[in-house]
């Protein structure tokens, strides 16, 4: 399988499990989260306040905002803890020839 190179985000080997990584794709900040051998992609901006979630903490599938502590499930984008009320957008990704690519 080959992926359109315009959808390539970052080499999979550059992602560390448990360490979120912000990338830019077509002018939009996307946060990549590796958990073991899986990668999840969500909006990088918290839905409660305008802050980069790349500054937050990732514990398994829970992403915590560094500003007010909102938590999100990186698999679904669903809010797990307040004060955020709106879910994060999620993006389907796949690994193609060691590249993390948007589907």
Phi and psi restraints in degrees (range 20) as a CNS / XPLOR table:
assign (resid 1 and name C) (resid 2 and name N)
       (resid 2 and name CA) (resid 2 and name C) 1.0 -120.8 20.0 2
assign (resid 2 and name N) (resid 2 and name CA)
       (resid 2 and name C) (resid 3 and name N) 1.0 145.3 20.0 2
assign (resid 2 and name C) (resid 3 and name N)
       (resid 3 and name CA) (resid 3 and name C) 1.0 -107.7 20.0 2
assign (resid 3 and name N) (resid 3 and name CA)
       (resid 3 and name C) (resid 4 and name N) 1.0 144.6 20.0 2
assign (resid 3 and name C) (resid 4 and name N)
       (resid 4 and name CA) (resid 4 and name C) 1.0 -57.8 20.0 2
assign (resid 4 and name N) (resid 4 and name CA)
       (resid 4 and name C) (resid 5 and name N) 1.0 126.8 20.0 2
assign (resid 4 and name C) (resid 5 and name N)
       (resid 5 and name CA) (resid 5 and name C) 1.0 -63.5 20.0 2
assign (resid 5 and name N) (resid 5 and name CA)
       (resid 5 and name C) (resid 6 and name N) 1.0 -18.8 20.0 2
assign (resid 5 and name C) (resid 6 and name N)
       (resid 6 and name CA) (resid 6 and name C) 1.0 -71.6 20.0 2
assign (resid 6 and name N) (resid 6 and name CA)
       (resid 6 and name C) (resid 7 and name N) 1.0 -13.1 20.0 2
assign (resid 6 and name C) (resid 7 and name N)
       (resid 7 and name CA) (resid 7 and name C) 1.0 -102.0 20.0 2
assign (resid 7 and name N) (resid 7 and name CA)
       (resid 7 and name C) (resid 8 and name N) 1.0 2.2 20.0 2
assign (resid 7 and name C) (resid 8 and name N)
       (resid 8 and name CA) (resid 8 and name C) 1.0 -70.8 20.0 2
assign (resid 8 and name N) (resid 8 and name CA)
       (resid 8 and name C) (resid 9 and name N) 1.0 136.2 20.0 2
assign (resid 8 and name C) (resid 9 and name N)
       (resid 9 and name CA) (resid 9 and name C) 1.0 -108.7 20.0 2
assign (resid 9 and name N) (resid 9 and name CA)
       (resid 9 and name C) (resid 10 and name N) 1.0 -51.9 20.0 2
assign (resid 9 and name C) (resid 10 and name N)
       (resid 10 and name CA) (resid 10 and name C) 1.0 -166.0 20.0 2
assign (resid 10 and name N) (resid 10 and name CA)
       (resid 10 and name C) (resid 11 and name N) 1.0 149.4 20.0 2
assign (resid 10 and name C) (resid 11 and name N)
       (resid 11 and name CA) (resid 11 and name C) 1.0 -63.5 20.0 2
assign (resid 11 and name N) (resid 11 and name CA)
       (resid 11 and name C) (resid 12 and name N) 1.0 134.3 20.0 2
assign (resid 11 and name C) (resid 12 and name N)
       (resid 12 and name CA) (resid 12 and name C) 1.0 -54.5 20.0 2
assign (resid 12 and name N) (resid 12 and name CA)
       (resid 12 and name C) (resid 13 and name N) 1.0 -38.3 20.0 2
assign (resid 12 and name C) (resid 13 and name N)
       (resid 13 and name CA) (resid 13 and name C) 1.0 -64.6 20.0 2
assign (resid 13 and name N) (resid 13 and name CA)
       (resid 13 and name C) (resid 14 and name N) 1.0 -16.2 20.0 2
assign (resid 13 and name C) (resid 14 and name N)
       (resid 14 and name CA) (resid 14 and name C) 1.0 -86.9 20.0 2
assign (resid 14 and name N) (resid 14 and name CA)
       (resid 14 and name C) (resid 15 and name N) 1.0 -8.4 20.0 2
assign (resid 14 and name C) (resid 15 and name N)
       (resid 15 and name CA) (resid 15 and name C) 1.0 -91.3 20.0 2
assign (resid 15 and name N) (resid 15 and name CA)
       (resid 15 and name C) (resid 16 and name N) 1.0 136.1 20.0 2
assign (resid 15 and name C) (resid 16 and name N)
       (resid 16 and name CA) (resid 16 and name C) 1.0 -105.0 20.0 2
assign (resid 16 and name N) (resid 16 and name CA)
       (resid 16 and name C) (resid 17 and name N) 1.0 136.5 20.0 2
assign (resid 16 and name C) (resid 17 and name N)
       (resid 17 and name CA) (resid 17 and name C) 1.0 -60.4 20.0 2
assign (resid 17 and name N) (resid 17 and name CA)
       (resid 17 and name C) (resid 18 and name N) 1.0 131.0 20.0 2
assign (resid 17 and name C) (resid 18 and name N)
       (resid 18 and name CA) (resid 18 and name C) 1.0 83.4 20.0 2
assign (resid 18 and name N) (resid 18 and name CA)
       (resid 18 and name C) (resid 19 and name N) 1.0 0.7 20.0 2
assign (resid 18 and name C) (resid 19 and name N)
       (resid 19 and name CA) (resid 19 and name C) 1.0 -120.2 20.0 2
assign (resid 19 and name N) (resid 19 and name CA)
       (resid 19 and name C) (resid 20 and name N) 1.0 101.7 20.0 2
assign (resid 19 and name C) (resid 20 and name N)
       (resid 20 and name CA) (resid 20 and name C) 1.0 -59.0 20.0 2
assign (resid 20 and name N) (resid 20 and name CA)
       (resid 20 and name C) (resid 21 and name N) 1.0 147.3 20.0 2
assign (resid 20 and name C) (resid 21 and name N)
       (resid 21 and name CA) (resid 21 and name C) 1.0 -135.7 20.0 2
assign (resid 21 and name N) (resid 21 and name CA)
       (resid 21 and name C) (resid 22 and name N) 1.0 123.0 20.0 2
assign (resid 21 and name C) (resid 22 and name N)
       (resid 22 and name CA) (resid 22 and name C) 1.0 -84.7 20.0 2
assign (resid 22 and name N) (resid 22 and name CA)
       (resid 22 and name C) (resid 23 and name N) 1.0 135.7 20.0 2
assign (resid 22 and name C) (resid 23 and name N)
       (resid 23 and name CA) (resid 23 and name C) 1.0 -131.7 20.0 2
assign (resid 23 and name N) (resid 23 and name CA)
       (resid 23 and name C) (resid 24 and name N) 1.0 157.9 20.0 2
assign (resid 23 and name C) (resid 24 and name N)
       (resid 24 and name CA) (resid 24 and name C) 1.0 -104.7 20.0 2
assign (resid 24 and name N) (resid 24 and name CA)
       (resid 24 and name C) (resid 25 and name N) 1.0 134.0 20.0 2
assign (resid 24 and name C) (resid 25 and name N)
       (resid 25 and name CA) (resid 25 and name C) 1.0 -137.1 20.0 2
assign (resid 25 and name N) (resid 25 and name CA)
       (resid 25 and name C) (resid 26 and name N) 1.0 114.8 20.0 2
assign (resid 25 and name C) (resid 26 and name N)
       (resid 26 and name CA) (resid 26 and name C) 1.0 51.6 20.0 2
assign (resid 26 and name N) (resid 26 and name CA)
       (resid 26 and name C) (resid 27 and name N) 1.0 44.5 20.0 2
assign (resid 26 and name C) (resid 27 and name N)
       (resid 27 and name CA) (resid 27 and name C) 1.0 80.0 20.0 2
assign (resid 27 and name N) (resid 27 and name CA)
       (resid 27 and name C) (resid 28 and name N) 1.0 5.8 20.0 2
assign (resid 27 and name C) (resid 28 and name N)
       (resid 28 and name CA) (resid 28 and name C) 1.0 -115.7 20.0 2
assign (resid 28 and name N) (resid 28 and name CA)
       (resid 28 and name C) (resid 29 and name N) 1.0 136.8 20.0 2
assign (resid 28 and name C) (resid 29 and name N)
       (resid 29 and name CA) (resid 29 and name C) 1.0 -81.0 20.0 2
assign (resid 29 and name N) (resid 29 and name CA)
       (resid 29 and name C) (resid 30 and name N) 1.0 124.3 20.0 2
assign (resid 29 and name C) (resid 30 and name N)
       (resid 30 and name CA) (resid 30 and name C) 1.0 -122.0 20.0 2
assign (resid 30 and name N) (resid 30 and name CA)
       (resid 30 and name C) (resid 31 and name N) 1.0 136.1 20.0 2
assign (resid 30 and name C) (resid 31 and name N)
       (resid 31 and name CA) (resid 31 and name C) 1.0 -102.2 20.0 2
assign (resid 31 and name N) (resid 31 and name CA)
       (resid 31 and name C) (resid 32 and name N) 1.0 122.0 20.0 2
assign (resid 31 and name C) (resid 32 and name N)
       (resid 32 and name CA) (resid 32 and name C) 1.0 -99.1 20.0 2
assign (resid 32 and name N) (resid 32 and name CA)
       (resid 32 and name C) (resid 33 and name N) 1.0 132.4 20.0 2
assign (resid 32 and name C) (resid 33 and name N)
       (resid 33 and name CA) (resid 33 and name C) 1.0 -126.7 20.0 2
assign (resid 33 and name N) (resid 33 and name CA)
       (resid 33 and name C) (resid 34 and name N) 1.0 117.4 20.0 2
assign (resid 33 and name C) (resid 34 and name N)
       (resid 34 and name CA) (resid 34 and name C) 1.0 -97.9 20.0 2
assign (resid 34 and name N) (resid 34 and name CA)
       (resid 34 and name C) (resid 35 and name N) 1.0 129.1 20.0 2
assign (resid 34 and name C) (resid 35 and name N)
       (resid 35 and name CA) (resid 35 and name C) 1.0 -125.6 20.0 2
assign (resid 35 and name N) (resid 35 and name CA)
       (resid 35 and name C) (resid 36 and name N) 1.0 108.2 20.0 2
assign (resid 35 and name C) (resid 36 and name N)
       (resid 36 and name CA) (resid 36 and name C) 1.0 57.2 20.0 2
assign (resid 36 and name N) (resid 36 and name CA)
       (resid 36 and name C) (resid 37 and name N) 1.0 -116.1 20.0 2
assign (resid 36 and name C) (resid 37 and name N)
       (resid 37 and name CA) (resid 37 and name C) 1.0 -103.3 20.0 2
assign (resid 37 and name N) (resid 37 and name CA)
       (resid 37 and name C) (resid 38 and name N) 1.0 8.1 20.0 2
assign (resid 37 and name C) (resid 38 and name N)
       (resid 38 and name CA) (resid 38 and name C) 1.0 -105.8 20.0 2
assign (resid 38 and name N) (resid 38 and name CA)
       (resid 38 and name C) (resid 39 and name N) 1.0 150.3 20.0 2
assign (resid 38 and name C) (resid 39 and name N)
       (resid 39 and name CA) (resid 39 and name C) 1.0 -126.2 20.0 2
assign (resid 39 and name N) (resid 39 and name CA)
       (resid 39 and name C) (resid 40 and name N) 1.0 137.5 20.0 2
assign (resid 39 and name C) (resid 40 and name N)
       (resid 40 and name CA) (resid 40 and name C) 1.0 -124.1 20.0 2
assign (resid 40 and name N) (resid 40 and name CA)
       (resid 40 and name C) (resid 41 and name N) 1.0 147.9 20.0 2
assign (resid 40 and name C) (resid 41 and name N)
       (resid 41 and name CA) (resid 41 and name C) 1.0 -129.2 20.0 2
assign (resid 41 and name N) (resid 41 and name CA)
       (resid 41 and name C) (resid 42 and name N) 1.0 129.6 20.0 2
assign (resid 41 and name C) (resid 42 and name N)
       (resid 42 and name CA) (resid 42 and name C) 1.0 -136.4 20.0 2
assign (resid 42 and name N) (resid 42 and name CA)
       (resid 42 and name C) (resid 43 and name N) 1.0 166.8 20.0 2
assign (resid 42 and name C) (resid 43 and name N)
       (resid 43 and name CA) (resid 43 and name C) 1.0 -57.8 20.0 2
assign (resid 43 and name N) (resid 43 and name CA)
       (resid 43 and name C) (resid 44 and name N) 1.0 144.1 20.0 2
assign (resid 43 and name C) (resid 44 and name N)
       (resid 44 and name CA) (resid 44 and name C) 1.0 -84.2 20.0 2
assign (resid 44 and name N) (resid 44 and name CA)
       (resid 44 and name C) (resid 45 and name N) 1.0 -12.9 20.0 2
assign (resid 44 and name C) (resid 45 and name N)
       (resid 45 and name CA) (resid 45 and name C) 1.0 -101.0 20.0 2
assign (resid 45 and name N) (resid 45 and name CA)
       (resid 45 and name C) (resid 46 and name N) 1.0 129.8 20.0 2
assign (resid 45 and name C) (resid 46 and name N)
       (resid 46 and name CA) (resid 46 and name C) 1.0 -60.8 20.0 2
assign (resid 46 and name N) (resid 46 and name CA)
       (resid 46 and name C) (resid 47 and name N) 1.0 142.7 20.0 2
assign (resid 46 and name C) (resid 47 and name N)
       (resid 47 and name CA) (resid 47 and name C) 1.0 -80.2 20.0 2
assign (resid 47 and name N) (resid 47 and name CA)
       (resid 47 and name C) (resid 48 and name N) 1.0 -9.7 20.0 2
assign (resid 47 and name C) (resid 48 and name N)
       (resid 48 and name CA) (resid 48 and name C) 1.0 -90.2 20.0 2
assign (resid 48 and name N) (resid 48 and name CA)
       (resid 48 and name C) (resid 49 and name N) 1.0 -47.7 20.0 2
assign (resid 48 and name C) (resid 49 and name N)
       (resid 49 and name CA) (resid 49 and name C) 1.0 -135.4 20.0 2
assign (resid 49 and name N) (resid 49 and name CA)
       (resid 49 and name C) (resid 50 and name N) 1.0 157.3 20.0 2
assign (resid 49 and name C) (resid 50 and name N)
       (resid 50 and name CA) (resid 50 and name C) 1.0 -81.3 20.0 2
assign (resid 50 and name N) (resid 50 and name CA)
       (resid 50 and name C) (resid 51 and name N) 1.0 82.0 20.0 2
assign (resid 50 and name C) (resid 51 and name N)
       (resid 51 and name CA) (resid 51 and name C) 1.0 -141.7 20.0 2
assign (resid 51 and name N) (resid 51 and name CA)
       (resid 51 and name C) (resid 52 and name N) 1.0 147.5 20.0 2
assign (resid 51 and name C) (resid 52 and name N)
       (resid 52 and name CA) (resid 52 and name C) 1.0 -72.6 20.0 2
assign (resid 52 and name N) (resid 52 and name CA)
       (resid 52 and name C) (resid 53 and name N) 1.0 126.8 20.0 2
assign (resid 52 and name C) (resid 53 and name N)
       (resid 53 and name CA) (resid 53 and name C) 1.0 -74.0 20.0 2
assign (resid 53 and name N) (resid 53 and name CA)
       (resid 53 and name C) (resid 54 and name N) 1.0 -10.9 20.0 2
assign (resid 53 and name C) (resid 54 and name N)
       (resid 54 and name CA) (resid 54 and name C) 1.0 -65.2 20.0 2
assign (resid 54 and name N) (resid 54 and name CA)
       (resid 54 and name C) (resid 55 and name N) 1.0 -17.1 20.0 2
assign (resid 54 and name C) (resid 55 and name N)
       (resid 55 and name CA) (resid 55 and name C) 1.0 -85.6 20.0 2
assign (resid 55 and name N) (resid 55 and name CA)
       (resid 55 and name C) (resid 56 and name N) 1.0 -5.8 20.0 2
assign (resid 55 and name C) (resid 56 and name N)
       (resid 56 and name CA) (resid 56 and name C) 1.0 -87.7 20.0 2
assign (resid 56 and name N) (resid 56 and name CA)
       (resid 56 and name C) (resid 57 and name N) 1.0 -169.5 20.0 2
assign (resid 56 and name C) (resid 57 and name N)
       (resid 57 and name CA) (resid 57 and name C) 1.0 -115.0 20.0 2
assign (resid 57 and name N) (resid 57 and name CA)
       (resid 57 and name C) (resid 58 and name N) 1.0 143.2 20.0 2
assign (resid 57 and name C) (resid 58 and name N)
       (resid 58 and name CA) (resid 58 and name C) 1.0 -116.4 20.0 2
assign (resid 58 and name N) (resid 58 and name CA)
       (resid 58 and name C) (resid 59 and name N) 1.0 122.6 20.0 2
assign (resid 58 and name C) (resid 59 and name N)
       (resid 59 and name CA) (resid 59 and name C) 1.0 -126.3 20.0 2
assign (resid 59 and name N) (resid 59 and name CA)
       (resid 59 and name C) (resid 60 and name N) 1.0 106.8 20.0 2
assign (resid 59 and name C) (resid 60 and name N)
       (resid 60 and name CA) (resid 60 and name C) 1.0 54.5 20.0 2
assign (resid 60 and name N) (resid 60 and name CA)
       (resid 60 and name C) (resid 61 and name N) 1.0 -111.9 20.0 2
assign (resid 60 and name C) (resid 61 and name N)
       (resid 61 and name CA) (resid 61 and name C) 1.0 -104.3 20.0 2
assign (resid 61 and name N) (resid 61 and name CA)
       (resid 61 and name C) (resid 62 and name N) 1.0 7.9 20.0 2
assign (resid 61 and name C) (resid 62 and name N)
       (resid 62 and name CA) (resid 62 and name C) 1.0 -102.0 20.0 2
assign (resid 62 and name N) (resid 62 and name CA)
       (resid 62 and name C) (resid 63 and name N) 1.0 123.0 20.0 2
assign (resid 62 and name C) (resid 63 and name N)
       (resid 63 and name CA) (resid 63 and name C) 1.0 -108.0 20.0 2
assign (resid 63 and name N) (resid 63 and name CA)
       (resid 63 and name C) (resid 64 and name N) 1.0 124.5 20.0 2
assign (resid 63 and name C) (resid 64 and name N)
       (resid 64 and name CA) (resid 64 and name C) 1.0 -108.0 20.0 2
assign (resid 64 and name N) (resid 64 and name CA)
       (resid 64 and name C) (resid 65 and name N) 1.0 127.9 20.0 2
assign (resid 64 and name C) (resid 65 and name N)
       (resid 65 and name CA) (resid 65 and name C) 1.0 -69.6 20.0 2
assign (resid 65 and name N) (resid 65 and name CA)
       (resid 65 and name C) (resid 66 and name N) 1.0 136.7 20.0 2
assign (resid 65 and name C) (resid 66 and name N)
       (resid 66 and name CA) (resid 66 and name C) 1.0 -74.4 20.0 2
assign (resid 66 and name N) (resid 66 and name CA)
       (resid 66 and name C) (resid 67 and name N) 1.0 -16.0 20.0 2
assign (resid 66 and name C) (resid 67 and name N)
       (resid 67 and name CA) (resid 67 and name C) 1.0 -85.9 20.0 2
assign (resid 67 and name N) (resid 67 and name CA)
       (resid 67 and name C) (resid 68 and name N) 1.0 -58.7 20.0 2
assign (resid 67 and name C) (resid 68 and name N)
       (resid 68 and name CA) (resid 68 and name C) 1.0 -121.9 20.0 2
assign (resid 68 and name N) (resid 68 and name CA)
       (resid 68 and name C) (resid 69 and name N) 1.0 3.8 20.0 2
assign (resid 68 and name C) (resid 69 and name N)
       (resid 69 and name CA) (resid 69 and name C) 1.0 85.0 20.0 2
assign (resid 69 and name N) (resid 69 and name CA)
       (resid 69 and name C) (resid 70 and name N) 1.0 10.6 20.0 2
assign (resid 69 and name C) (resid 70 and name N)
       (resid 70 and name CA) (resid 70 and name C) 1.0 -57.1 20.0 2
assign (resid 70 and name N) (resid 70 and name CA)
       (resid 70 and name C) (resid 71 and name N) 1.0 146.3 20.0 2
assign (resid 70 and name C) (resid 71 and name N)
       (resid 71 and name CA) (resid 71 and name C) 1.0 -124.7 20.0 2
assign (resid 71 and name N) (resid 71 and name CA)
       (resid 71 and name C) (resid 72 and name N) 1.0 145.1 20.0 2
assign (resid 71 and name C) (resid 72 and name N)
       (resid 72 and name CA) (resid 72 and name C) 1.0 -132.2 20.0 2
assign (resid 72 and name N) (resid 72 and name CA)
       (resid 72 and name C) (resid 73 and name N) 1.0 149.4 20.0 2
assign (resid 72 and name C) (resid 73 and name N)
       (resid 73 and name CA) (resid 73 and name C) 1.0 -87.6 20.0 2
assign (resid 73 and name N) (resid 73 and name CA)
       (resid 73 and name C) (resid 74 and name N) 1.0 117.4 20.0 2
assign (resid 73 and name C) (resid 74 and name N)
       (resid 74 and name CA) (resid 74 and name C) 1.0 -69.1 20.0 2
assign (resid 74 and name N) (resid 74 and name CA)
       (resid 74 and name C) (resid 75 and name N) 1.0 -17.3 20.0 2
assign (resid 74 and name C) (resid 75 and name N)
       (resid 75 and name CA) (resid 75 and name C) 1.0 -76.4 20.0 2
assign (resid 75 and name N) (resid 75 and name CA)
       (resid 75 and name C) (resid 76 and name N) 1.0 -33.0 20.0 2
assign (resid 75 and name C) (resid 76 and name N)
       (resid 76 and name CA) (resid 76 and name C) 1.0 -122.3 20.0 2
assign (resid 76 and name N) (resid 76 and name CA)
       (resid 76 and name C) (resid 77 and name N) 1.0 -17.5 20.0 2
assign (resid 76 and name C) (resid 77 and name N)
       (resid 77 and name CA) (resid 77 and name C) 1.0 83.0 20.0 2
assign (resid 77 and name N) (resid 77 and name CA)
       (resid 77 and name C) (resid 78 and name N) 1.0 -3.0 20.0 2
assign (resid 77 and name C) (resid 78 and name N)
       (resid 78 and name CA) (resid 78 and name C) 1.0 -66.2 20.0 2
assign (resid 78 and name N) (resid 78 and name CA)
       (resid 78 and name C) (resid 79 and name N) 1.0 137.4 20.0 2
assign (resid 78 and name C) (resid 79 and name N)
       (resid 79 and name CA) (resid 79 and name C) 1.0 -67.8 20.0 2
assign (resid 79 and name N) (resid 79 and name CA)
       (resid 79 and name C) (resid 80 and name N) 1.0 129.0 20.0 2
assign (resid 79 and name C) (resid 80 and name N)
       (resid 80 and name CA) (resid 80 and name C) 1.0 -106.0 20.0 2
assign (resid 80 and name N) (resid 80 and name CA)
       (resid 80 and name C) (resid 81 and name N) 1.0 -23.0 20.0 2
assign (resid 80 and name C) (resid 81 and name N)
       (resid 81 and name CA) (resid 81 and name C) 1.0 -151.5 20.0 2
assign (resid 81 and name N) (resid 81 and name CA)
       (resid 81 and name C) (resid 82 and name N) 1.0 141.6 20.0 2
assign (resid 81 and name C) (resid 82 and name N)
       (resid 82 and name CA) (resid 82 and name C) 1.0 -67.6 20.0 2
assign (resid 82 and name N) (resid 82 and name CA)
       (resid 82 and name C) (resid 83 and name N) 1.0 165.4 20.0 2
assign (resid 82 and name C) (resid 83 and name N)
       (resid 83 and name CA) (resid 83 and name C) 1.0 -89.2 20.0 2
assign (resid 83 and name N) (resid 83 and name CA)
       (resid 83 and name C) (resid 84 and name N) 1.0 -8.5 20.0 2
assign (resid 83 and name C) (resid 84 and name N)
       (resid 84 and name CA) (resid 84 and name C) 1.0 -61.7 20.0 2
assign (resid 84 and name N) (resid 84 and name CA)
       (resid 84 and name C) (resid 85 and name N) 1.0 144.5 20.0 2
assign (resid 84 and name C) (resid 85 and name N)
       (resid 85 and name CA) (resid 85 and name C) 1.0 -120.3 20.0 2
assign (resid 85 and name N) (resid 85 and name CA)
       (resid 85 and name C) (resid 86 and name N) 1.0 -18.2 20.0 2
assign (resid 85 and name C) (resid 86 and name N)
       (resid 86 and name CA) (resid 86 and name C) 1.0 -104.4 20.0 2
assign (resid 86 and name N) (resid 86 and name CA)
       (resid 86 and name C) (resid 87 and name N) 1.0 134.5 20.0 2
assign (resid 86 and name C) (resid 87 and name N)
       (resid 87 and name CA) (resid 87 and name C) 1.0 -67.5 20.0 2
assign (resid 87 and name N) (resid 87 and name CA)
       (resid 87 and name C) (resid 88 and name N) 1.0 156.9 20.0 2
assign (resid 87 and name C) (resid 88 and name N)
       (resid 88 and name CA) (resid 88 and name C) 1.0 -80.9 20.0 2
assign (resid 88 and name N) (resid 88 and name CA)
       (resid 88 and name C) (resid 89 and name N) 1.0 148.5 20.0 2
assign (resid 88 and name C) (resid 89 and name N)
       (resid 89 and name CA) (resid 89 and name C) 1.0 -72.9 20.0 2
assign (resid 89 and name N) (resid 89 and name CA)
       (resid 89 and name C) (resid 90 and name N) 1.0 140.9 20.0 2
assign (resid 89 and name C) (resid 90 and name N)
       (resid 90 and name CA) (resid 90 and name C) 1.0 -116.9 20.0 2
assign (resid 90 and name N) (resid 90 and name CA)
       (resid 90 and name C) (resid 91 and name N) 1.0 153.4 20.0 2
assign (resid 90 and name C) (resid 91 and name N)
       (resid 91 and name CA) (resid 91 and name C) 1.0 -127.7 20.0 2
assign (resid 91 and name N) (resid 91 and name CA)
       (resid 91 and name C) (resid 92 and name N) 1.0 130.0 20.0 2
assign (resid 91 and name C) (resid 92 and name N)
       (resid 92 and name CA) (resid 92 and name C) 1.0 -71.8 20.0 2
assign (resid 92 and name N) (resid 92 and name CA)
       (resid 92 and name C) (resid 93 and name N) 1.0 134.8 20.0 2
assign (resid 92 and name C) (resid 93 and name N)
       (resid 93 and name CA) (resid 93 and name C) 1.0 -129.3 20.0 2
assign (resid 93 and name N) (resid 93 and name CA)
       (resid 93 and name C) (resid 94 and name N) 1.0 160.6 20.0 2
assign (resid 93 and name C) (resid 94 and name N)
       (resid 94 and name CA) (resid 94 and name C) 1.0 -143.6 20.0 2
assign (resid 94 and name N) (resid 94 and name CA)
       (resid 94 and name C) (resid 95 and name N) 1.0 158.1 20.0 2
assign (resid 94 and name C) (resid 95 and name N)
       (resid 95 and name CA) (resid 95 and name C) 1.0 -101.3 20.0 2
assign (resid 95 and name N) (resid 95 and name CA)
       (resid 95 and name C) (resid 96 and name N) 1.0 121.5 20.0 2
assign (resid 95 and name C) (resid 96 and name N)
       (resid 96 and name CA) (resid 96 and name C) 1.0 -129.7 20.0 2
assign (resid 96 and name N) (resid 96 and name CA)
       (resid 96 and name C) (resid 97 and name N) 1.0 116.9 20.0 2
assign (resid 96 and name C) (resid 97 and name N)
       (resid 97 and name CA) (resid 97 and name C) 1.0 49.3 20.0 2
assign (resid 97 and name N) (resid 97 and name CA)
       (resid 97 and name C) (resid 98 and name N) 1.0 49.1 20.0 2
assign (resid 97 and name C) (resid 98 and name N)
       (resid 98 and name CA) (resid 98 and name C) 1.0 69.7 20.0 2
assign (resid 98 and name N) (resid 98 and name CA)
       (resid 98 and name C) (resid 99 and name N) 1.0 7.7 20.0 2
assign (resid 98 and name C) (resid 99 and name N)
       (resid 99 and name CA) (resid 99 and name C) 1.0 -103.7 20.0 2
assign (resid 99 and name N) (resid 99 and name CA)
       (resid 99 and name C) (resid 100 and name N) 1.0 138.5 20.0 2
assign (resid 99 and name C) (resid 100 and name N)
       (resid 100 and name CA) (resid 100 and name C) 1.0 -84.2 20.0 2
assign (resid 100 and name N) (resid 100 and name CA)
       (resid 100 and name C) (resid 101 and name N) 1.0 122.8 20.0 2
assign (resid 100 and name C) (resid 101 and name N)
       (resid 101 and name CA) (resid 101 and name C) 1.0 -127.9 20.0 2
assign (resid 101 and name N) (resid 101 and name CA)
       (resid 101 and name C) (resid 102 and name N) 1.0 142.9 20.0 2
assign (resid 101 and name C) (resid 102 and name N)
       (resid 102 and name CA) (resid 102 and name C) 1.0 -70.2 20.0 2
assign (resid 102 and name N) (resid 102 and name CA)
       (resid 102 and name C) (resid 103 and name N) 1.0 139.5 20.0 2
